């Protein structure tokens, strides 16, 4: 599955459309043209400089171009495409699979591949040697799989770095076609695990849909939406109490607190109502039921076009609006000291109330990306968890998230020997992380 367990994902998990893929349905048309021409030349017995061009064997290397590195993903899917679809159709239209005749080397998903701007010095993540016309049409889907997964895995890694390893909620499901959720969730998993490996951290993985966890066994998690609160006529307290009553205790209770644009006020109301119910059940000897009213966290999600009523205006939209540092500091202070206004006479119960309030986490969402997260962390803003959405899908040169892959033919086989044959500015390169891949490795 990854470099972390030295296993590869099974072919069936990708649900490949092999019937159309072998016909080049997912390929840039010029690759179909190439394959057709080479097949025709082979059938004619055409030669050029005494070489059987139609059956020419090549070495192709595939490498990323994101500086200074990317977290590689999509390798297992690329190999599944190769194993299932490398080959040709005979004169009767039957597909003849020739994967076993190829020499393939590949890294594992999750490794780092470096690029410093020089295409003469690259880290190939896949190398293929064999008859070119048998895999020419597969370049487009292979490179696309690598590009999509690696970009998101690397984006996640960068966000983890900015957040100093705090947990990152993966929230981009609504910003992409739903059929991409499994790939995106897998890439997120790679990014988190790569960060944990490099920094000896223990960041957990939180996804919002079950599909995002399909490839690695994760399950979606979440609590409430603004629409849910609207169903309770805008009463966040009642909405949360009913959530707690109806949902199993294993689901973390996270209150969405910006419905009335009063994150501090709403948080305090929810906190008090849930504590009252919690302590009532504790005193009644219903400890298990009481755990359903443990408030795990509050989530401010204020729009960037609004200033929360608890934030004094400074005349600067960036500092005033949305989920900003001043709002989070106010929220943390209010949560930590809320119990002091509850008029608790018993010192033991007051200590329990203090613990209840101060363990509540702040989950910040709404427009977060590395720069904003980094600024929060440098200012020691008391955020416990960040929710990040659309930026994790970012594909922008300006943002530094463009993560394309290139496939180059760098050698050809002439008179039984491999000779360098690459476009100007490219050459065969090595990568010590490459490992031979056989049919038995891809199941």
C-alpha positions as CSV (number, residue, x, y, z in Angstrom):
1,X,0.0,0.0,0.0
2,X,2.7,2.5,0.9
3,X,6.3,2.9,1.9
4,X,5.1,2.7,5.4
5,X,4.0,-1.0,5.1
6,X,5.7,-2.1,1.9
7,X,2.5,-3.3,0.4
8,X,0.6,-2.3,-2.7
9,X,-3.1,-1.7,-3.1
10,X,-5.0,-4.5,-4.9
11,X,-6.1,-3.8,-8.5
12,X,-9.8,-4.2,-7.8
13,X,-9.9,-1.3,-5.5
14,X,-9.4,1.1,-8.4
15,X,-12.4,-0.1,-10.4
16,X,-10.5,0.4,-13.7
17,X,-12.5,0.7,-16.9
18,X,-10.1,-1.7,-18.7
19,X,-12.4,-2.3,-21.6
20,X,-12.1,1.3,-22.8
21,X,-8.7,2.0,-21.4
22,X,-7.0,-0.6,-23.7
23,X,-8.7,1.3,-26.6
24,X,-7.2,4.6,-25.6
25,X,-10.5,6.1,-24.4
26,X,-8.7,7.9,-21.6
27,X,-5.6,8.7,-23.6
28,X,-4.6,11.9,-25.4
29,X,-5.3,11.1,-29.1
30,X,-1.8,11.5,-30.2
31,X,-0.8,8.4,-28.2
32,X,-3.5,6.4,-29.9
33,X,-2.0,7.7,-33.2
34,X,1.5,6.6,-32.2
35,X,0.3,3.1,-31.2
36,X,-1.7,2.7,-34.4
37,X,1.3,3.7,-36.6
38,X,3.8,1.5,-34.8
39,X,1.5,-1.5,-35.0
40,X,1.0,-0.9,-38.8
41,X,4.7,-0.6,-39.3
42,X,5.3,-3.8,-37.5
43,X,2.8,-5.6,-39.7
44,X,4.5,-4.2,-42.8
45,X,7.9,-5.3,-41.6
46,X,9.1,-1.7,-41.9
47,X,12.7,-0.9,-40.8
48,X,14.6,2.3,-40.4
49,X,18.4,2.1,-40.2
50,X,17.9,-1.7,-40.0
51,X,15.8,-1.3,-36.9
52,X,12.3,-2.8,-36.5
53,X,10.7,0.5,-35.6
54,X,7.2,-1.0,-35.1
55,X,8.5,-3.2,-32.3
56,X,11.0,-0.7,-30.9
57,X,11.8,-1.2,-27.2
58,X,12.2,1.9,-25.0
59,X,13.0,2.9,-21.5
60,X,10.5,5.5,-20.1
61,X,11.1,7.3,-16.9
62,X,8.3,9.2,-15.1
63,X,9.2,11.9,-12.6
64,X,7.5,14.8,-10.8
65,X,8.3,18.5,-11.1
66,X,7.3,20.2,-7.8
67,X,10.0,22.0,-5.9
68,X,11.6,21.1,-3.7
69,X,9.8,17.8,-3.4
70,X,6.5,16.0,-3.5
71,X,4.9,13.2,-1.5
72,X,4.4,10.6,-4.2
73,X,1.0,9.1,-4.6
74,X,-0.8,7.2,-7.4
75,X,2.0,4.7,-8.0
76,X,-0.1,1.7,-7.1
77,X,-2.9,2.8,-9.4
78,X,-0.4,3.5,-12.2
79,X,0.9,-0.1,-11.8
80,X,-2.6,-1.5,-11.8
81,X,-3.2,0.3,-15.1
82,X,0.0,-1.1,-16.5
83,X,-0.6,-4.7,-15.4
84,X,-4.2,-4.7,-16.6
85,X,-3.9,-2.7,-19.9
86,X,-0.4,-3.1,-21.3
87,X,-0.6,-5.0,-24.6
88,X,-2.3,-5.0,-28.0
89,X,-5.2,-6.3,-29.9
90,X,-4.7,-9.1,-32.4
91,X,-6.3,-9.2,-35.9
92,X,-9.4,-10.7,-34.4
93,X,-9.8,-7.9,-31.8
94,X,-8.7,-10.0,-28.8
95,X,-6.6,-8.2,-26.3
96,X,-3.2,-9.7,-25.7
97,X,-1.8,-8.7,-22.3
98,X,2.0,-8.2,-22.4
99,X,2.7,-6.9,-19.0
100,X,4.9,-9.9,-18.2
101,X,7.2,-8.8,-21.0
102,X,7.9,-5.4,-19.5
103,X,10.6,-4.5,-17.0
104,X,9.1,-2.2,-14.4
105,X,10.6,-0.4,-11.5
106,X,8.6,1.8,-9.1
107,X,8.8,3.5,-5.7
108,X,6.1,3.1,-3.1
109,X,3.4,5.6,-2.4
110,X,4.4,7.9,0.3
111,X,8.0,8.5,-0.5
112,X,9.5,11.9,-1.2
113,X,10.7,12.7,-4.8
114,X,12.8,15.8,-5.2
115,X,13.0,18.3,-8.0
116,X,15.3,21.4,-8.0
117,X,14.3,22.9,-11.4
118,X,16.7,20.9,-13.5
119,X,15.0,18.2,-15.7
120,X,18.5,16.7,-16.2
121,X,18.5,15.8,-12.4
122,X,15.2,14.2,-11.5
123,X,13.9,11.4,-9.2
124,X,12.1,8.9,-11.4
125,X,9.2,7.2,-9.6
126,X,8.4,4.7,-12.3
127,X,10.6,3.2,-15.0
128,X,9.3,1.0,-17.8
129,X,11.3,-0.9,-20.3
130,X,9.6,-2.8,-23.2
131,X,7.9,-2.5,-26.5
132,X,6.7,1.0,-26.7
133,X,3.5,0.4,-28.6
134,X,2.3,-1.9,-25.8
135,X,2.1,0.9,-23.3
136,X,2.2,4.2,-25.2
137,X,-1.5,4.9,-24.8
138,X,-1.3,4.4,-21.0
139,X,0.9,7.5,-20.4
140,X,-2.1,9.8,-20.0
141,X,-4.0,7.9,-17.3
142,X,-0.8,6.9,-15.5
143,X,0.6,10.4,-15.3
144,X,-2.8,11.8,-14.4
145,X,-3.1,9.3,-11.5
146,X,0.3,10.3,-10.2
147,X,-0.3,14.0,-10.5
148,X,-3.7,14.1,-8.7
149,X,-2.7,11.9,-5.8
150,X,0.8,13.5,-5.3
151,X,-0.5,17.0,-5.5
152,X,-3.0,16.5,-2.7
153,X,-0.6,14.4,-0.5
154,X,2.0,17.1,-0.7
155,X,-0.6,19.9,0.0
156,X,-1.6,18.0,3.1
157,X,2.0,17.6,4.2
158,X,2.5,21.4,3.8
159,X,-0.5,22.1,5.9
160,X,0.7,19.7,8.6
161,X,4.0,21.5,8.6
162,X,2.3,24.9,9.0
163,X,0.1,23.6,11.8
164,X,3.1,22.0,13.6
165,X,1.5,18.6,13.5
166,X,-1.9,19.6,14.9
167,X,-4.8,17.5,13.5
168,X,-6.1,18.5,10.1
169,X,-9.7,17.8,9.2
170,X,-10.0,16.9,5.5
171,X,-12.9,19.0,4.2
172,X,-12.5,19.3,0.4
173,X,-15.2,16.8,-0.6
174,X,-17.6,19.5,-1.8
175,X,-14.9,21.1,-4.0
176,X,-14.4,18.1,-6.4
177,X,-16.4,15.5,-8.2
178,X,-17.6,12.8,-5.8
179,X,-15.9,10.1,-7.8
180,X,-12.6,11.5,-6.8
181,X,-13.2,11.2,-3.0
182,X,-11.5,7.8,-2.6
183,X,-8.3,9.0,-4.4
184,X,-8.3,12.3,-2.5
185,X,-8.9,10.6,0.9
186,X,-6.1,8.2,0.2
187,X,-3.7,11.0,-0.8
188,X,-4.6,12.8,2.4
189,X,-3.7,9.7,4.4
190,X,-0.3,9.6,2.6
191,X,0.4,13.2,3.5
192,X,-0.4,12.8,7.2
193,X,1.6,9.6,7.4
194,X,4.6,11.1,5.6
195,X,4.5,14.1,8.0
196,X,4.3,11.8,11.1
197,X,7.2,9.7,9.8
198,X,9.4,12.8,9.2
199,X,8.6,14.6,12.4
200,X,7.9,11.6,14.7
201,X,4.5,13.1,15.2
202,X,1.1,11.4,15.9
203,X,-1.3,13.5,13.9
204,X,-4.6,11.6,13.4
205,X,-6.6,11.3,10.2
206,X,-10.1,12.8,10.0
207,X,-12.2,12.6,6.9
208,X,-15.7,13.8,6.2
209,X,-17.1,11.0,4.0
210,X,-16.8,7.2,4.1
211,X,-15.7,7.1,0.5
212,X,-12.6,9.1,1.4
213,X,-11.5,6.2,3.5
214,X,-12.3,3.4,1.1
215,X,-8.7,2.7,0.1
216,X,-7.2,2.6,3.6
217,X,-10.1,1.6,5.9
218,X,-11.0,5.0,7.3
219,X,-14.6,6.1,8.1
220,X,-16.1,9.6,7.8
221,X,-16.8,11.6,10.8
222,X,-18.7,14.8,11.6
223,X,-21.2,16.5,13.7
224,X,-23.6,19.2,12.6
225,X,-24.1,21.8,9.8
226,X,-25.6,25.2,9.7
227,X,-28.7,23.7,8.0
228,X,-29.2,21.4,10.9
229,X,-29.3,24.3,13.3
230,X,-31.7,26.1,11.0
231,X,-34.0,23.0,11.4
232,X,-34.2,24.0,15.1
233,X,-35.2,27.5,14.2
234,X,-31.7,28.7,14.7
235,X,-31.3,27.5,18.3
236,X,-27.8,26.0,18.5
237,X,-28.3,24.8,22.1
238,X,-31.3,22.7,21.4
239,X,-29.8,21.4,18.2
240,X,-26.7,20.2,20.1
241,X,-28.8,18.7,23.0
242,X,-30.8,16.6,20.6
243,X,-27.6,15.6,18.7
244,X,-26.2,14.4,22.0
245,X,-29.4,12.5,23.0
246,X,-29.8,10.8,19.6
247,X,-26.2,10.0,18.5
248,X,-23.8,7.3,20.1
249,X,-21.3,8.6,22.5
250,X,-18.3,7.5,20.3
251,X,-19.1,10.4,18.0
252,X,-17.3,13.6,19.2
253,X,-19.6,16.4,20.2
254,X,-18.5,19.4,18.2
255,X,-20.7,22.5,18.3
256,X,-20.9,24.8,15.3
257,X,-21.1,28.1,17.0
258,X,-21.3,30.9,14.4
259,X,-24.9,30.6,13.3
260,X,-25.8,33.9,15.2
261,X,-22.4,35.5,14.4
262,X,-21.7,35.3,18.1
263,X,-19.2,32.5,18.6
264,X,-18.4,33.4,22.2
265,X,-21.9,33.8,23.3
266,X,-23.2,30.7,21.5
267,X,-20.3,28.6,22.8
268,X,-21.0,29.6,26.4
269,X,-24.7,28.8,26.1
270,X,-24.0,25.4,24.6
271,X,-21.3,24.7,27.1
272,X,-23.6,25.5,30.1
273,X,-26.5,23.5,28.7
274,X,-24.4,20.4,28.0
275,X,-22.6,20.6,31.3
276,X,-25.9,20.8,33.2
277,X,-27.2,17.7,31.5
278,X,-23.9,16.0,32.0
279,X,-23.8,16.7,35.7
280,X,-27.5,15.8,36.1
281,X,-26.9,12.3,34.7
282,X,-23.7,11.9,36.7
283,X,-25.6,12.6,39.9
284,X,-28.3,10.2,38.8
285,X,-25.8,7.4,38.5
286,X,-26.0,7.3,34.7
287,X,-22.4,7.8,34.0
288,X,-22.5,6.1,30.6
289,X,-25.4,8.3,29.5
290,X,-23.6,11.3,30.8
291,X,-20.7,10.8,28.4
292,X,-23.0,11.7,25.6
293,X,-23.0,15.2,26.9
294,X,-19.3,15.7,26.9
295,X,-18.5,18.7,24.7
296,X,-15.4,17.8,22.7
297,X,-15.0,21.1,20.9
298,X,-16.5,24.2,19.4
299,X,-16.1,25.1,15.8
300,X,-16.2,28.8,14.7
301,X,-16.7,29.0,11.0
302,X,-17.4,32.7,10.5
303,X,-17.7,34.0,7.0
304,X,-14.9,36.2,5.7
305,X,-17.5,38.8,4.9
306,X,-18.6,39.0,8.6
307,X,-17.1,40.3,11.8
308,X,-18.2,38.4,14.9
309,X,-19.9,40.6,17.4
310,X,-17.3,39.8,20.0
311,X,-14.5,41.3,17.9
312,X,-13.8,45.0,18.2
313,X,-13.4,46.6,14.7
314,X,-10.0,47.8,13.8
315,X,-10.9,48.9,10.3
316,X,-9.0,46.1,8.7
317,X,-11.1,43.5,7.0
318,X,-8.4,40.8,7.2
319,X,-8.1,41.4,11.0
320,X,-11.7,41.9,11.7
321,X,-13.6,39.4,9.6
322,X,-13.9,35.6,9.6
323,X,-12.2,33.3,12.0
324,X,-9.3,35.5,13.2
325,X,-6.8,35.4,16.0
326,X,-8.6,37.8,18.2
327,X,-11.8,35.8,18.0
328,X,-10.0,32.6,18.9
329,X,-8.2,34.1,21.9
330,X,-11.5,35.5,23.2
331,X,-13.2,32.2,22.7
332,X,-10.5,30.3,24.6
333,X,-10.5,32.7,27.5
334,X,-14.3,32.5,27.7
335,X,-14.4,28.7,27.6
336,X,-11.6,28.3,30.2
337,X,-13.4,30.7,32.7
338,X,-17.0,29.9,32.0
339,X,-17.4,27.7,35.2
340,X,-16.6,30.7,37.4
341,X,-20.0,32.3,36.5
342,X,-22.0,29.1,37.3
343,X,-22.2,29.8,41.0
344,X,-21.1,26.3,42.1
345,X,-20.8,26.1,45.9
346,X,-19.2,22.6,46.2
347,X,-15.4,22.9,45.6
348,X,-15.3,19.3,44.2
349,X,-18.0,20.1,41.7
350,X,-16.3,23.3,40.8
351,X,-13.1,21.4,40.0
352,X,-15.1,19.0,37.8
353,X,-16.7,22.0,36.0
354,X,-13.3,23.6,35.5
355,X,-12.0,20.5,33.9
356,X,-15.1,20.1,31.7
357,X,-14.7,23.7,30.4
358,X,-10.9,23.7,29.9
359,X,-10.8,20.4,28.0
360,X,-13.1,21.8,25.2
361,X,-11.1,22.1,22.0
362,X,-11.3,24.8,19.4
363,X,-11.6,23.6,15.8
364,X,-11.1,26.5,13.4
365,X,-12.5,26.3,9.9
366,X,-13.2,28.7,7.1
367,X,-10.6,29.8,4.6
368,X,-7.5,28.2,6.2
369,X,-4.4,27.5,4.2
370,X,-0.7,27.3,5.1
371,X,0.0,31.0,5.3
372,X,-2.9,31.7,7.6
373,X,-2.2,28.6,9.7
374,X,1.5,29.5,10.0
375,X,0.5,33.0,11.2
376,X,-1.8,31.6,13.8
377,X,0.9,29.2,15.0
378,X,3.6,31.8,15.2
379,X,1.2,34.0,17.3
380,X,0.4,31.0,19.4
381,X,-3.3,31.3,18.7
382,X,-5.0,28.6,20.8
383,X,-6.4,26.5,17.9
384,X,-6.4,22.8,18.6
385,X,-7.5,21.4,15.2
386,X,-7.7,23.0,11.8
387,X,-10.3,22.2,9.2
388,X,-9.0,22.8,5.7
389,X,-11.1,22.5,2.5
390,X,-10.5,23.8,-1.0
391,X,-6.8,24.7,-0.6
392,X,-5.9,21.0,-0.2
393,X,-7.0,20.6,-3.9
394,X,-5.0,23.7,-5.0
395,X,-3.2,23.4,-8.3
396,X,-1.5,26.7,-8.7
397,X,2.0,27.9,-9.7
398,X,1.4,31.0,-7.7
399,X,0.6,29.0,-4.6
400,X,3.5,26.6,-5.3
401,X,1.1,23.6,-5.4
402,X,1.4,22.8,-9.1
403,X,2.4,19.1,-9.1
404,X,2.7,17.8,-12.7
405,X,4.5,14.6,-13.8
406,X,6.5,14.1,-17.0
407,X,7.1,10.8,-18.8
408,X,10.1,10.8,-21.1
409,X,11.6,8.1,-23.3
410,X,15.3,8.2,-22.4
411,X,16.7,5.1,-23.9
412,X,16.0,2.8,-26.9
413,X,17.2,-0.7,-27.6
414,X,19.4,-1.0,-30.7
415,X,21.1,-4.2,-31.7
416,X,20.3,-5.6,-28.3
417,X,21.9,-2.8,-26.3
418,X,20.3,0.1,-24.5
419,X,21.5,3.5,-25.8
420,X,20.6,6.9,-24.5
421,X,17.9,8.5,-26.7
422,X,16.2,11.5,-25.1
423,X,15.1,14.9,-26.1
424,X,17.6,17.8,-25.5
425,X,17.7,18.7,-21.9
426,X,16.7,15.3,-20.6
427,X,18.7,12.2,-19.7
428,X,18.3,8.8,-17.8
429,X,18.3,9.4,-14.1
430,X,18.5,7.1,-11.1
431,X,16.5,6.8,-7.9
432,X,17.6,4.5,-5.2
433,X,14.0,4.1,-4.0
434,X,13.0,2.3,-7.2
435,X,12.2,-1.3,-6.7
436,X,11.6,-4.1,-9.4
437,X,7.9,-4.8,-9.8
438,X,6.5,-8.2,-11.0
439,X,3.0,-9.5,-11.7
440,X,3.0,-11.1,-8.2
441,X,3.5,-7.7,-6.6
442,X,0.3,-6.4,-8.1
443,X,-2.7,-8.5,-7.3
